[in-house]
């Protein structure tokens, strides 16, 4: 069953009508294609935090209108003849030392869906023709680009077609390729931001321009005061602070890009994992001519798969595809076909639902343990993602806290290396690999080890 991007305004009331309207628009625009199986009413109600009856009412309305069909044993699906708006044609395309291992943003690899992934690999090996294993399009196999485009339209509200999507070896390679094809290299970056990305960006030729982040996300007024041709942002869940780029800032950022013929690089690294908020659509869906979207399965499945994507305007997508061909001829095809099958058969959505619930439990356990046993620590950025941002009491040593947390099973990193200038002590802590039952034990251990701090 499909995961969905649905936004509701609880202040307006008529929630069933809003849900029906969102689904109707998604069908008309082609984000939900004929035959797509929708979530069970109970699952969707839990996702949206509404009663099941509200979802049932919305589904029944769309069945009556002919947009959906519902059969016993088959669930609810988009009707074969569901109305959709005519497609809009795109313009013609113009031809520090390395870090490895467990990070605060790492998923729990013990929950990798081995059996279902193995089933997808077996299906691929049993069905794909021999010539499918030859050198192929460096932009990715068509089946995977088709499935990813549909997924991003449906779940991230992206404006994407398969020909505008390039399969890459993760976000890191995607960003390198993007910077390779952009002719201007003054790149604004969030401050604080990932210190792991900085060497990669510089090696790709970018001159980094730090721009501060506050409670609303990237400070666009500060960005305007700096000279930059493009900007790299994490708007859905900023790393490391966890803030969401506010609607006003989103509008201001898009205006900045349009008025100066500038480019926004959107790193959509963990948007699938949201807990206490409605889904936030990607920036690319608002301005596909100005925004280049990067994402991967590293957080949803496993970093070791090295599968990601770049969504760009037609001429840039074509340039990225050519650059990928010149670099290494493309990604391994068996894994690409397997991911396409995994997406098409619902395995990806099912795994995300399962892990979203599990990570929610783990996050709650850690936050509650910190509130009870370490009240001097302020917790931020908890609404989504796999990490939390901890403001430490004055005088606490970031490196010591991070080292102690690691010994106790919590992945942690000091924030100081992520800043361009000094700031109050803070650490980023990942909770994805800490079982909920271990949270209190870990926090108590951390409290004991830091008892000598001022």
One Martini backbone bead per residue (centre of mass of N, CA, C, O) as a GRO file, in nm:
protein
  454
    1UNK     BB    1   0.101   0.033   0.015
    2UNK     BB    2   0.068   0.370   0.011
    3UNK     BB    3   0.230   0.651   0.065
    4UNK     BB    4   0.141   0.988   0.179
    5UNK     BB    5   0.075   1.332   0.081
    6UNK     BB    6  -0.084   1.504   0.354
    7UNK     BB    7  -0.255   1.816   0.415
    8UNK     BB    8  -0.385   1.964   0.717
    9UNK     BB    9  -0.633   2.195   0.860
   10UNK     BB   10  -0.758   2.209   1.179
   11UNK     BB   11  -0.892   2.503   1.178
   12UNK     BB   12  -1.109   2.446   0.934
   13UNK     BB   13  -1.205   2.175   0.922
   14UNK     BB   14  -1.331   1.936   0.740
   15UNK     BB   15  -1.131   1.685   0.711
   16UNK     BB   16  -1.252   1.496   0.500
   17UNK     BB   17  -1.250   1.709   0.273
   18UNK     BB   18  -0.946   1.755   0.269
   19UNK     BB   19  -0.862   1.468   0.200
   20UNK     BB   20  -1.022   1.443  -0.060
   21UNK     BB   21  -0.886   1.685  -0.203
   22UNK     BB   22  -0.595   1.580  -0.198
   23UNK     BB   23  -0.651   1.317  -0.355
   24UNK     BB   24  -0.780   1.440  -0.604
   25UNK     BB   25  -0.534   1.609  -0.690
   26UNK     BB   26  -0.330   1.373  -0.712
   27UNK     BB   27  -0.486   1.232  -0.942
   28UNK     BB   28  -0.500   1.465  -1.150
   29UNK     BB   29  -0.169   1.509  -1.141
   30UNK     BB   30  -0.038   1.200  -1.111
   31UNK     BB   31   0.062   1.102  -0.822
   32UNK     BB   32  -0.188   0.912  -0.858
   33UNK     BB   33  -0.221   0.617  -1.005
   34UNK     BB   34  -0.362   0.379  -1.156
   35UNK     BB   35  -0.381   0.118  -0.901
   36UNK     BB   36  -0.321   0.252  -0.649
   37UNK     BB   37  -0.270   0.163  -0.320
   38UNK     BB   38  -0.417   0.245  -0.037
   39UNK     BB   39  -0.438   0.293   0.269
   40UNK     BB   40  -0.564   0.202   0.533
   41UNK     BB   41  -0.774   0.369   0.730
   42UNK     BB   42  -0.618   0.316   0.993
   43UNK     BB   43  -0.335   0.409   0.895
   44UNK     BB   44  -0.407   0.695   0.799
   45UNK     BB   45  -0.525   0.793   1.066
   46UNK     BB   46  -0.260   0.761   1.224
   47UNK     BB   47  -0.085   0.953   1.050
   48UNK     BB   48  -0.305   1.208   1.086
   49UNK     BB   49  -0.454   1.209   1.360
   50UNK     BB   50  -0.737   1.059   1.316
   51UNK     BB   51  -1.020   0.929   1.260
   52UNK     BB   52  -1.138   0.667   1.084
   53UNK     BB   53  -1.409   0.795   0.989
   54UNK     BB   54  -1.282   1.024   0.823
   55UNK     BB   55  -1.148   0.846   0.608
   56UNK     BB   56  -1.393   0.689   0.518
   57UNK     BB   57  -1.545   0.936   0.414
   58UNK     BB   58  -1.338   1.015   0.197
   59UNK     BB   59  -1.338   0.753   0.038
   60UNK     BB   60  -1.644   0.743  -0.026
   61UNK     BB   61  -1.653   1.002  -0.192
   62UNK     BB   62  -1.447   0.902  -0.417
   63UNK     BB   63  -1.609   0.659  -0.503
   64UNK     BB   64  -1.861   0.818  -0.592
   65UNK     BB   65  -1.679   0.992  -0.808
   66UNK     BB   66  -1.456   0.769  -0.938
   67UNK     BB   67  -1.154   0.773  -0.813
   68UNK     BB   68  -1.238   0.514  -0.655
   69UNK     BB   69  -1.187   0.173  -0.544
   70UNK     BB   70  -1.376  -0.092  -0.363
   71UNK     BB   71  -1.263  -0.414  -0.238
   72UNK     BB   72  -1.286  -0.708  -0.113
   73UNK     BB   73  -0.941  -0.787  -0.050
   74UNK     BB   74  -0.817  -0.507  -0.215
   75UNK     BB   75  -0.911  -0.249  -0.126
   76UNK     BB   76  -0.795   0.079  -0.208
   77UNK     BB   77  -0.815   0.236  -0.534
   78UNK     BB   78  -0.729   0.371  -0.816
   79UNK     BB   79  -0.894   0.438  -1.077
   80UNK     BB   80  -0.851   0.374  -1.409
   81UNK     BB   81  -1.041   0.653  -1.492
   82UNK     BB   82  -0.907   0.872  -1.355
   83UNK     BB   83  -0.880   1.193  -1.331
   84UNK     BB   84  -0.658   1.421  -1.517
   85UNK     BB   85  -0.437   1.639  -1.585
   86UNK     BB   86  -0.268   1.778  -1.816
   87UNK     BB   87   0.032   1.765  -1.929
   88UNK     BB   88   0.335   1.944  -1.888
   89UNK     BB   89   0.570   2.047  -2.086
   90UNK     BB   90   0.889   2.046  -2.109
   91UNK     BB   91   1.156   2.164  -2.201
   92UNK     BB   92   1.392   2.112  -2.404
   93UNK     BB   93   1.670   1.946  -2.378
   94UNK     BB   94   2.008   2.009  -2.292
   95UNK     BB   95   2.247   1.868  -2.455
   96UNK     BB   96   3.851   1.584   0.651
   97UNK     BB   97   3.902   1.313   0.751
   98UNK     BB   98   3.768   1.030   0.716
   99UNK     BB   99   3.434   0.897   0.771
  100UNK     BB  100   3.302   0.619   0.952
  101UNK     BB  101   3.009   0.484   1.028
  102UNK     BB  102   2.851   0.572   1.298
  103UNK     BB  103   2.578   0.801   1.304
  104UNK     BB  104   2.324   1.011   1.399
  105UNK     BB  105   2.179   0.932   1.101
  106UNK     BB  106   2.161   0.638   1.152
  107UNK     BB  107   2.027   0.348   1.108
  108UNK     BB  108   1.881   0.038   1.177
  109UNK     BB  109   2.033  -0.241   1.038
  110UNK     BB  110   1.873  -0.475   1.186
  111UNK     BB  111   1.600  -0.379   1.002
  112UNK     BB  112   1.664  -0.487   0.750
  113UNK     BB  113   1.478  -0.620   0.470
  114UNK     BB  114   1.596  -0.907   0.375
  115UNK     BB  115   1.368  -1.082   0.256
  116UNK     BB  116   1.245  -0.870   0.059
  117UNK     BB  117   1.506  -0.805  -0.087
  118UNK     BB  118   1.566  -1.090  -0.181
  119UNK     BB  119   1.309  -1.117  -0.349
  120UNK     BB  120   1.388  -0.892  -0.547
  121UNK     BB  121   1.650  -1.012  -0.649
  122UNK     BB  122   1.529  -1.279  -0.752
  123UNK     BB  123   1.339  -1.154  -0.953
  124UNK     BB  124   1.551  -1.022  -1.126
  125UNK     BB  125   1.720  -1.282  -1.197
  126UNK     BB  126   1.454  -1.424  -1.327
  127UNK     BB  127   1.361  -1.171  -1.546
  128UNK     BB  128   1.587  -1.035  -1.664
  129UNK     BB  129   1.753  -0.971  -1.922
  130UNK     BB  130   2.071  -1.003  -2.026
  131UNK     BB  131   2.104  -0.700  -2.144
  132UNK     BB  132   2.053  -0.558  -1.861
  133UNK     BB  133   2.372  -0.621  -1.771
  134UNK     BB  134   2.471  -0.403  -1.925
  135UNK     BB  135   2.545  -0.125  -2.038
  136UNK     BB  136   2.388   0.177  -1.948
  137UNK     BB  137   2.230   0.424  -1.832
  138UNK     BB  138   2.386   0.656  -1.624
  139UNK     BB  139   2.095   0.758  -1.505
  140UNK     BB  140   1.947   0.486  -1.516
  141UNK     BB  141   1.707   0.276  -1.496
  142UNK     BB  142   1.390   0.314  -1.602
  143UNK     BB  143   1.233   0.168  -1.374
  144UNK     BB  144   1.349   0.339  -1.138
  145UNK     BB  145   1.277   0.622  -1.237
  146UNK     BB  146   0.975   0.571  -1.239
  147UNK     BB  147   0.937   0.495  -0.937
  148UNK     BB  148   1.070   0.747  -0.810
  149UNK     BB  149   0.891   0.960  -0.934
  150UNK     BB  150   0.629   0.857  -0.806
  151UNK     BB  151   0.718   0.873  -0.514
  152UNK     BB  152   0.790   1.181  -0.504
  153UNK     BB  153   0.512   1.281  -0.580
  154UNK     BB  154   0.349   1.138  -0.349
  155UNK     BB  155   0.542   1.208  -0.080
  156UNK     BB  156   0.707   1.500  -0.173
  157UNK     BB  157   0.573   1.684  -0.392
  158UNK     BB  158   0.706   1.650  -0.659
  159UNK     BB  159   0.842   1.774  -0.979
  160UNK     BB  160   0.855   1.474  -1.169
  161UNK     BB  161   1.038   1.301  -1.416
  162UNK     BB  162   1.230   1.054  -1.529
  163UNK     BB  163   1.413   1.250  -1.717
  164UNK     BB  164   1.483   1.432  -1.437
  165UNK     BB  165   1.627   1.165  -1.332
  166UNK     BB  166   1.917   1.063  -1.137
  167UNK     BB  167   2.113   0.800  -1.065
  168UNK     BB  168   2.302   0.757  -0.763
  169UNK     BB  169   2.562   0.720  -0.499
  170UNK     BB  170   2.419   0.931  -0.345
  171UNK     BB  171   2.433   1.246  -0.219
  172UNK     BB  172   2.733   1.296  -0.245
  173UNK     BB  173   2.751   1.245  -0.550
  174UNK     BB  174   2.530   1.439  -0.636
  175UNK     BB  175   2.672   1.700  -0.542
  176UNK     BB  176   2.927   1.669  -0.708
  177UNK     BB  177   2.786   1.674  -0.985
  178UNK     BB  178   2.646   1.944  -0.962
  179UNK     BB  179   2.907   2.116  -0.919
  180UNK     BB  180   3.032   2.031  -1.188
  181UNK     BB  181   2.795   2.170  -1.376
  182UNK     BB  182   2.831   2.421  -1.240
  183UNK     BB  183   2.971   2.744  -1.307
  184UNK     BB  184   2.916   2.823  -1.010
  185UNK     BB  185   3.086   2.832  -0.662
  186UNK     BB  186   2.918   3.008  -0.464
  187UNK     BB  187   2.834   2.839  -0.161
  188UNK     BB  188   2.579   2.825   0.044
  189UNK     BB  189   2.569   2.744   0.399
  190UNK     BB  190   2.481   2.617   0.676
  191UNK     BB  191   2.485   2.763   1.025
  192UNK     BB  192   2.503   2.487   1.096
  193UNK     BB  193   2.679   2.196   0.954
  194UNK     BB  194   2.811   1.946   0.789
  195UNK     BB  195   3.147   1.845   0.824
  196UNK     BB  196   3.146   1.613   0.608
  197UNK     BB  197   3.074   1.788   0.345
  198UNK     BB  198   3.291   2.008   0.306
  199UNK     BB  199   3.520   1.852   0.157
  200UNK     BB  200   3.345   1.767  -0.083
  201UNK     BB  201   3.268   2.053  -0.182
  202UNK     BB  202   3.555   2.158  -0.224
  203UNK     BB  203   3.650   1.936  -0.422
  204UNK     BB  204   3.415   2.036  -0.631
  205UNK     BB  205   3.475   2.377  -0.614
  206UNK     BB  206   3.365   2.511  -0.363
  207UNK     BB  207   3.273   2.817  -0.208
  208UNK     BB  208   3.213   2.872   0.119
  209UNK     BB  209   2.904   3.026   0.267
  210UNK     BB  210   2.807   3.116   0.562
  211UNK     BB  211   2.470   3.072   0.712
  212UNK     BB  212   2.253   3.131   0.938
  213UNK     BB  213   2.064   2.956   1.192
  214UNK     BB  214   1.736   2.937   1.316
  215UNK     BB  215   1.408   2.876   1.418
  216UNK     BB  216   1.340   2.908   1.080
  217UNK     BB  217   1.620   2.872   0.967
  218UNK     BB  218   1.736   3.008   0.716
  219UNK     BB  219   1.884   3.327   0.675
  220UNK     BB  220   1.791   3.522   0.416
  221UNK     BB  221   1.898   3.801   0.490
  222UNK     BB  222   2.191   3.701   0.520
  223UNK     BB  223   2.216   3.591   0.234
  224UNK     BB  224   2.184   3.868   0.087
  225UNK     BB  225   2.463   3.979   0.223
  226UNK     BB  226   2.580   3.766   0.034
  227UNK     BB  227   2.795   3.597  -0.196
  228UNK     BB  228   2.587   3.388  -0.403
  229UNK     BB  229   2.481   3.135  -0.643
  230UNK     BB  230   2.422   2.921  -0.414
  231UNK     BB  231   2.232   2.671  -0.212
  232UNK     BB  232   2.247   2.463   0.081
  233UNK     BB  233   1.968   2.262   0.199
  234UNK     BB  234   1.759   2.140   0.499
  235UNK     BB  235   1.425   2.198   0.523
  236UNK     BB  236   1.279   1.948   0.672
  237UNK     BB  237   1.568   1.883   0.854
  238UNK     BB  238   1.796   2.030   0.997
  239UNK     BB  239   2.151   2.014   0.985
  240UNK     BB  240   2.146   1.971   1.331
  241UNK     BB  241   1.884   2.123   1.467
  242UNK     BB  242   1.585   2.037   1.326
  243UNK     BB  243   1.468   2.253   1.169
  244UNK     BB  244   1.207   2.414   0.992
  245UNK     BB  245   1.138   2.569   0.717
  246UNK     BB  246   0.963   2.830   0.686
  247UNK     BB  247   0.732   2.966   0.484
  248UNK     BB  248   0.866   3.246   0.465
  249UNK     BB  249   1.150   3.140   0.395
  250UNK     BB  250   1.077   2.990   0.143
  251UNK     BB  251   0.979   3.231  -0.018
  252UNK     BB  252   1.244   3.396   0.007
  253UNK     BB  253   1.432   3.188  -0.125
  254UNK     BB  254   1.289   3.175  -0.402
  255UNK     BB  255   1.324   3.474  -0.464
  256UNK     BB  256   1.632   3.478  -0.458
  257UNK     BB  257   1.665   3.281  -0.695
  258UNK     BB  258   1.500   3.430  -0.919
  259UNK     BB  259   1.630   3.725  -0.916
  260UNK     BB  260   1.946   3.582  -0.963
  261UNK     BB  261   1.976   3.316  -1.108
  262UNK     BB  262   1.955   3.080  -0.893
  263UNK     BB  263   2.049   2.793  -0.684
  264UNK     BB  264   1.892   2.512  -0.524
  265UNK     BB  265   2.009   2.278  -0.283
  266UNK     BB  266   1.833   1.979  -0.190
  267UNK     BB  267   1.849   1.799   0.116
  268UNK     BB  268   1.651   1.491   0.159
  269UNK     BB  269   1.761   1.285   0.397
  270UNK     BB  270   1.484   1.245   0.630
  271UNK     BB  271   1.167   1.297   0.548
  272UNK     BB  272   1.015   1.022   0.620
  273UNK     BB  273   1.073   1.102   0.935
  274UNK     BB  274   0.779   1.159   1.103
  275UNK     BB  275   0.581   1.250   1.409
  276UNK     BB  276   0.461   1.573   1.503
  277UNK     BB  277   0.378   1.621   1.193
  278UNK     BB  278   0.321   1.730   0.905
  279UNK     BB  279   0.400   1.712   0.599
  280UNK     BB  280   0.686   1.826   0.408
  281UNK     BB  281   0.743   1.955   0.131
  282UNK     BB  282   0.932   2.012  -0.123
  283UNK     BB  283   1.084   2.267  -0.290
  284UNK     BB  284   1.082   2.158  -0.582
  285UNK     BB  285   0.763   2.166  -0.612
  286UNK     BB  286   0.769   2.496  -0.627
  287UNK     BB  287   1.072   2.507  -0.803
  288UNK     BB  288   1.193   2.326  -1.062
  289UNK     BB  289   1.380   2.565  -1.195
  290UNK     BB  290   1.563   2.615  -0.904
  291UNK     BB  291   1.561   2.312  -0.796
  292UNK     BB  292   1.778   2.063  -0.651
  293UNK     BB  293   1.720   1.725  -0.582
  294UNK     BB  294   1.827   1.522  -0.302
  295UNK     BB  295   1.854   1.160  -0.249
  296UNK     BB  296   1.794   0.852  -0.048
  297UNK     BB  297   1.829   0.515   0.119
  298UNK     BB  298   2.012   0.547   0.379
  299UNK     BB  299   1.776   0.585   0.601
  300UNK     BB  300   1.555   0.376   0.510
  301UNK     BB  301   1.777   0.141   0.476
  302UNK     BB  302   2.102   0.182   0.354
  303UNK     BB  303   2.411   0.314   0.293
  304UNK     BB  304   2.547   0.059   0.141
  305UNK     BB  305   2.379   0.080  -0.131
  306UNK     BB  306   2.427   0.338  -0.296
  307UNK     BB  307   2.134   0.501  -0.334
  308UNK     BB  308   2.023   0.766  -0.549
  309UNK     BB  309   1.916   1.115  -0.630
  310UNK     BB  310   1.849   1.347  -0.905
  311UNK     BB  311   1.658   1.653  -0.938
  312UNK     BB  312   1.621   1.836  -1.247
  313UNK     BB  313   1.641   2.026  -1.479
  314UNK     BB  314   1.678   1.921  -1.790
  315UNK     BB  315   1.967   2.038  -1.855
  316UNK     BB  316   2.095   1.936  -1.584
  317UNK     BB  317   2.025   1.639  -1.599
  318UNK     BB  318   2.188   1.589  -1.855
  319UNK     BB  319   2.463   1.677  -1.734
  320UNK     BB  320   2.470   1.472  -1.503
  321UNK     BB  321   2.454   1.219  -1.678
  322UNK     BB  322   2.719   1.271  -1.831
  323UNK     BB  323   2.901   1.286  -1.580
  324UNK     BB  324   2.845   0.997  -1.488
  325UNK     BB  325   2.960   0.859  -1.740
  326UNK     BB  326   3.253   0.984  -1.700
  327UNK     BB  327   3.308   0.860  -1.418
  328UNK     BB  328   3.136   0.532  -1.395
  329UNK     BB  329   2.866   0.447  -1.577
  330UNK     BB  330   2.716   0.388  -1.309
  331UNK     BB  331   2.505   0.187  -1.147
  332UNK     BB  332   2.413  -0.094  -1.026
  333UNK     BB  333   2.160  -0.288  -1.171
  334UNK     BB  334   2.043  -0.490  -0.969
  335UNK     BB  335   1.980  -0.283  -0.746
  336UNK     BB  336   1.790  -0.114  -0.919
  337UNK     BB  337   1.580  -0.332  -0.982
  338UNK     BB  338   1.521  -0.402  -0.687
  339UNK     BB  339   1.412  -0.124  -0.602
  340UNK     BB  340   1.184  -0.113  -0.804
  341UNK     BB  341   1.038  -0.363  -0.693
  342UNK     BB  342   1.011  -0.263  -0.398
  343UNK     BB  343   0.832  -0.024  -0.474
  344UNK     BB  344   0.606  -0.161  -0.650
  345UNK     BB  345   0.525  -0.381  -0.404
  346UNK     BB  346   0.547  -0.204  -0.113
  347UNK     BB  347   0.808  -0.250   0.066
  348UNK     BB  348   0.896   0.041   0.128
  349UNK     BB  349   0.644   0.146   0.272
  350UNK     BB  350   0.631  -0.072   0.488
  351UNK     BB  351   0.906  -0.016   0.616
  352UNK     BB  352   0.855   0.280   0.693
  353UNK     BB  353   0.623   0.233   0.884
  354UNK     BB  354   0.768   0.056   1.083
  355UNK     BB  355   1.010   0.256   1.147
  356UNK     BB  356   0.846   0.498   1.238
  357UNK     BB  357   0.734   0.362   1.492
  358UNK     BB  358   1.005   0.280   1.622
  359UNK     BB  359   1.142   0.563   1.631
  360UNK     BB  360   0.926   0.693   1.799
  361UNK     BB  361   0.976   0.526   2.053
  362UNK     BB  362   1.277   0.602   2.086
  363UNK     BB  363   1.245   0.902   2.108
  364UNK     BB  364   1.055   0.914   2.351
  365UNK     BB  365   1.241   0.770   2.550
  366UNK     BB  366   1.473   0.976   2.541
  367UNK     BB  367   1.320   1.237   2.609
  368UNK     BB  368   1.205   1.142   2.882
  369UNK     BB  369   1.477   1.077   3.015
  370UNK     BB  370   1.594   1.364   2.996
  371UNK     BB  371   1.369   1.512   3.152
  372UNK     BB  372   1.412   1.343   3.422
  373UNK     BB  373   1.758   1.317   3.438
  374UNK     BB  374   1.825   1.598   3.234
  375UNK     BB  375   1.697   1.906   3.270
  376UNK     BB  376   1.952   2.085   3.162
  377UNK     BB  377   1.869   1.964   2.891
  378UNK     BB  378   1.805   2.072   2.567
  379UNK     BB  379   1.555   1.972   2.337
  380UNK     BB  380   1.582   1.939   1.977
  381UNK     BB  381   1.445   1.830   1.679
  382UNK     BB  382   1.191   1.593   1.724
  383UNK     BB  383   0.973   1.575   1.480
  384UNK     BB  384   1.221   1.446   1.320
  385UNK     BB  385   1.410   1.192   1.239
  386UNK     BB  386   1.735   1.045   1.396
  387UNK     BB  387   1.777   1.315   1.568
  388UNK     BB  388   1.913   1.522   1.828
  389UNK     BB  389   1.933   1.842   1.994
  390UNK     BB  390   2.173   1.940   2.247
  391UNK     BB  391   2.162   2.163   2.499
  392UNK     BB  392   2.404   2.250   2.715
  393UNK     BB  393   2.528   2.323   2.990
  394UNK     BB  394   2.724   2.531   3.123
  395UNK     BB  395   3.058   2.388   3.092
  396UNK     BB  396   3.023   2.174   2.906
  397UNK     BB  397   3.173   1.907   2.726
  398UNK     BB  398   3.131   1.794   2.417
  399UNK     BB  399   3.341   1.565   2.384
  400UNK     BB  400   3.271   1.417   2.646
  401UNK     BB  401   2.976   1.360   2.584
  402UNK     BB  402   3.017   1.206   2.319
  403UNK     BB  403   3.195   0.981   2.432
  404UNK     BB  404   2.996   0.878   2.647
  405UNK     BB  405   2.761   0.813   2.456
  406UNK     BB  406   2.906   0.600   2.286
  407UNK     BB  407   2.957   0.399   2.526
  408UNK     BB  408   2.620   0.387   2.567
  409UNK     BB  409   2.493   0.372   2.250
  410UNK     BB  410   2.526   0.672   2.151
  411UNK     BB  411   2.520   0.868   1.888
  412UNK     BB  412   2.777   1.129   1.881
  413UNK     BB  413   2.828   1.493   1.831
  414UNK     BB  414   2.988   1.769   1.807
  415UNK     BB  415   2.918   2.109   1.707
  416UNK     BB  416   3.169   2.287   1.667
  417UNK     BB  417   3.263   2.171   1.375
  418UNK     BB  418   2.980   2.298   1.242
  419UNK     BB  419   3.097   2.578   1.289
  420UNK     BB  420   3.223   2.910   1.215
  421UNK     BB  421   3.163   2.971   1.521
  422UNK     BB  422   3.119   3.022   1.827
  423UNK     BB  423   2.927   2.836   2.081
  424UNK     BB  424   2.724   2.673   2.251
  425UNK     BB  425   2.691   2.384   2.396
  426UNK     BB  426   2.667   2.086   2.182
  427UNK     BB  427   2.477   1.794   2.063
  428UNK     BB  428   2.446   1.510   1.855
  429UNK     BB  429   2.181   1.257   1.871
  430UNK     BB  430   2.132   0.924   1.808
  431UNK     BB  431   1.834   0.683   1.828
  432UNK     BB  432   1.795   0.438   1.624
  433UNK     BB  433   1.998   0.219   1.794
  434UNK     BB  434   1.812   0.262   2.055
  435UNK     BB  435   1.640   0.101   2.255
  436UNK     BB  436   1.389   0.194   2.457
  437UNK     BB  437   1.488   0.025   2.715
  438UNK     BB  438   1.784   0.193   2.709
  439UNK     BB  439   1.747   0.499   2.768
  440UNK     BB  440   1.769   0.533   3.075
  441UNK     BB  441   2.043   0.401   3.106
  442UNK     BB  442   2.199   0.603   2.928
  443UNK     BB  443   2.128   0.866   3.079
  444UNK     BB  444   2.235   0.783   3.356
  445UNK     BB  445   2.524   0.737   3.262
  446UNK     BB  446   2.570   1.026   3.163
  447UNK     BB  447   2.518   1.168   3.432
  448UNK     BB  448   2.751   1.038   3.588
  449UNK     BB  449   2.988   1.128   3.393
  450UNK     BB  450   2.886   1.451   3.427
  451UNK     BB  451   2.898   1.528   3.743
  452UNK     BB  452   3.175   1.711   3.725
  453UNK     BB  453   3.036   1.928   3.605
  454UNK     BB  454   2.915   2.267   3.602
   0.00000   0.00000   0.00000
